[in-house]
Amino acid sequence: MKALRIIAKILLFPLSLLLTIIVAVAMFAVERCASILNILSGIIFISALAGYSQYLFGWPMGTTGDVSSLQFAIFATVFAFLLSPYGLPTLAAWLLGKLDTLNDAIKSIVTIHG
């Protein structure tokens, strides 16, 4: 039984090390990319507001009720939400949290004394 535990520790250590490195690098990348995505989200949302104003008021082109500008505005609003801090960065942080939980479970298996 003790030999089986030693074999499990030897086999799981590289996986734990790899997961630790992957989670650390990915967390760094998510934190940096979230700020860039936030700026892009604001720019896209401003263009969505322009699409809504085109559809409702005809500004700046002078034609109201253009369905293509409404479709663009709805698409841009959804896309801006996905790029906002509540969209893809939150999903990435959640997935990284799950990977970190898996890594902690592997580390607890590796460090069991007995």
Secondary structure, DSSP 8 states (H G I E B T S, - for coil): -HHHHHHHHHHHHHHHHHHHHHHHHHHHHHHHHHHHHHHHHHHHHHHHHHHHHHHHH-TTTS----HHHHHHHHHHHHHHHHHSTTSHHHHHHHHHHHHHHHHHHHHHHHT---
